[in-house]
Amino acid sequence: MAFYKNVDRVQDLMERYGITAAEIAQGKAMVAAIGSLQARQLHCKSQKHHATRQQRAALRALHSWVRDFLYVARFVMKDEPALMVALGQRV
């Protein structure tokens, strides 16, 4: 990237080696695009981490709800063990 920042100072030297101003401009555009894509990648990575945290929190809440539900279900269905088996629980 530093190359493209300073290449304008030696434009005539670059042309002697067959590198045109258009090629240099294209290289600068590519470097700018890479910077933009890196910023987008970082943003997406941040969103992924946020979504993962939300997913884990939702799973913890679901686990807690199921635990409470099964606790109550065991109490309510203590006289009908077949219903607990229907819920996938061992009696």
Sequence and secondary structure as in RCSB ss.txt:
>XXXX:A:sequence
MAFYKNVDRVQDLMERYGITAAEIAQGKAMVAAIGSLQARQLHCKSQKHHATRQQRAALRALHSWVRDFLYVARF
VMKDEPALMVALGQRV
>XXXX:A:secstr
 HHHHHGGGGHHHHHHTT  HHHHHHHHHHHHHHHHHHHHHHHHHHHHHHHHHHHHHHHHHHHHHHHHHHHHHHH
HTTT HHHHHHTT   
